[in-house]
Amino acid sequence: MAEGIQLKNISGNNLEQCLKCSICTAYCPVSAVEPKYPGPKQAGPDQERYRLKDSKFFDEALKMCLNCKRCEVACPSGVRIADIIQASRITYSTHRPIPRDIMLANTDFVGTMANMVAPIVNATLGLKPVKAILHGVMGIDKHRTFPAYSSQKFETWYKRMAAKKQDSYSKHVSYFHGCYVNYNFPQLGKDLVKIMNAVGYGVHLLEKEKCCGVALIANGLSGQARRQGKVNIRSIRKAAEQNRIVLTTSSTCTFTMRDEYEHLLDIKTDDVRENITLATRFLYRLIEKGDIKLAFRKDFKMRTAYHSACHMEKMGWIIYSTELLKMIPGLELIMLDSQCCGIAGTYGFKKENYQRSQEIGSGLFKQIKELNPDCVSTDCETCKWQIEMSTGYEVKNPISILADALDVEETIKLNQ
């Protein structure tokens, strides 16, 4: 029966399996606040049937889609609804990226430039006159706070302070650090190196790394995203040839490389897909098998609320991060209700999307304020920006919380 159904498919992403039950629309965070958005069922499989016949049926309103994948998580038939929407934007949209879109999407270029004069950039981006210019000229909403840039890239720190000793370990992994760690928050990368070294693993950078491309895809620059994706996959293959698993600390980078490269960019990844994994998943599996042990500081105390990032839900990997956090004796973990934060990378920076973005995340922000935790934890860096800006609470990756709580000397002893 399953083979018979597959033979009837005339398109990718399983659109023929849509039951028209509309559960995807019920779970869509955009549909809940934006009456002008057609909703995932109509924007996805329904309209795709018409678009396959004639491109004139493409609707530019599809740019309102967050690509959060919550519609796909909810779908009982396995229809890749968000992929249908994103693929149709790539194929049919006549909208051309404006300077704002190009700037927001080219994180490697902008990050490299900003790192050179980080204090000046950080101070300038916070000035009201600058925000007003960005709002009026570039279309970046004046209410949006930019993430701070670091004066030193993670790659620079790694080469100066960590690279030499990594070969001394008997076991090895590679690390896809991503733009956020490299340009904005190197501490997360340092925290991962600290943990992996403590349990006996050397951490190596990929031979060559580019931005994963998620912002490029979202901003209509799929050709550049494809080129960068091919660079990343080549480097990941070389890591696999060295028997090194590639660890990540960003749920969105992980999901983009594992799933969207093949579905949206036509990059072959089936041979290396399982070689890319989130660091918390890798650590949890090692602990579960008894291969490593972690020891924690007796004086560590924290009450943290965990936010389930959308792409973590799509991958089904939330349990790895939360179970690791539960291992920390001094940590009280509270699970926040599953809600989209609304930022979706560069989406929430744009003037036309800002209000919608904040309305989508309003329920999450309210819950955090009511719970009043010591900090919030999530595996998504853009969720971190959104939550910190909208609530004032510090947000930490589970890896950073583990690193803060870790008793390094005792952990090293346990793993010798």
Residue, then its C-alpha position, 0 to 999 in steps of 0.5 A: m500500500a505504501e509503495g502504491i501511494q508513493l507511485k502516485n506522488i508527482s512532486g517532492n515533500n509528500l504533498e499528495q499525502c495531505l489529508k486537509c485536516s488543517i491541524c497544521t494551521a491550528y499549530c501555526p504561530v503566524s496564522a494565530v496572529e496574522p489574518k493575511y497569511p494563508g496558513p500552512k495548508q493553503a500556502g503549502p500543499d493546497q497552492e502547490r497543486y496549482r503552482l505545479k500547473d502555473s507559476k502565476f499562482f505563487d503568492e508573495a504572502l508566503k514570505m510571512c512563513l517563519n519556517c519554524k516547522r511546527c506545521e510539520v511536527a503537527c502533521p499526521s501524514g508526514v507532509r513536509i509543509a514548510d519545505i513546500i513553502q520554502a521551495s516554492r519561494i526559491t522557485y517562484s518568487t520574483h522578489r529580489p533581495i534588497p540591501r537589508d536582506i543581503m546584509l542580514a544574510n551575509t553573517d560571515f562578512v558582516g561578523t568579520m568586519a564587526n569583530m575588527v571594531a566590536p566596541i564601536v559597532n556595539a555602541t553605535l548600533g545602540l544609538k537612537p539616531v542610528k536605529a532611526i536610520l536603519h529603520g527608515v533607510m534599511g528597513i530594520d526595525k528600530h525596536r530591535t536590539f542587535p546581538a553584541y559582537s565579540s572583539q575576538k573570534f572563536e576561531t582566533w581564540y581556538k588557534r591561539m589557546a586550544a589547538k595545540k593540545q587537542d592532538s594529545y587526546s586519544k579520542h577526537v571530534s570536530y566542531f561546527h561552531g557557526c556564526y553566533v559562536n564565532y562572531n558574537f559569543p565565543q564563550l559557548g565554543k570555549d565551554l564545549v571545548k572545556i567539557m569535551n577535553a574534561v571527558g577525554y576528547g580533543v576538539h578540532l575545527l573543520e578544515k573550512e567552515k562557512c555560515c550554514g546558510v539558513a539566513l541566505i535561504a530565508n532572504g532569497l539567496s539560495g544560490q549562495a547558500r548552496r555554494q556555502g553548503k557544499v563547502n561545509i559538506r565537503s569539510i564534514r566528509k573529511a571529518a568523517e574520513q578521520n572518524r570524527i563526529v561533527l558536533t554543533t551547539s546550534s539547533t538551527c545550524t544542525f537542522t539546516m545541514r542535516d535536512e534542508y541542504e538536501h530538501l531545499l538546496d539539492i546538496k547530497t548529504d545522505d552519506v554524512r547526515e548522521n555524522i552531524t549531531l548536537a553536542t548535548r545529544f552526543l554527550y547524553r549518548l556517551i553517558e547513557k552507554g557508560d563511556i563517560k562520566l560527569a562530576f558537578r560542583k557541590d556549590f552550584k545552584m540554579r533555577t532555569a526554565y527551558h525553552s523548546a526551540c522550534h527546530m529542536e522539536k522538529m528533530g525530536w532532540i529536546i530530551y537530550s538537552t533536558e536530561l543532561l540538565k537534570m543530571i546537575p544536582g544543584l539545578e532546578l529545571i522548569m519546562l516552558d510551554s512549547q511556543c515559538c519565540g517569533i524571531a526566526g533568525t533575521y525575520g524578526f529584525k525586519k520592519e514589516n515583521y517586527q510587530r508580528s514577531q513580538e506578538i508570536g512570542s508574547g505568550l512565551f515572554k509572559q510565562i518567563k516573567e511569571l516564573n521568574p527563573d535565574c535564567v532561561s536555557t535554549d539550544c537556539e541562538t536567535c531564540k536567545w536574542q529574542i528572549e533576552m531582548s523581550t524579557g530581560y532574562e539571561v539566556k544560556n545554552p545547555i552546554s554553557i550551563l553544564a560547563d558552569a556546573l562542571d567540576v573539571e578536575e573530578t570529571i578528568k579523574l573519572n574519565q582517565 
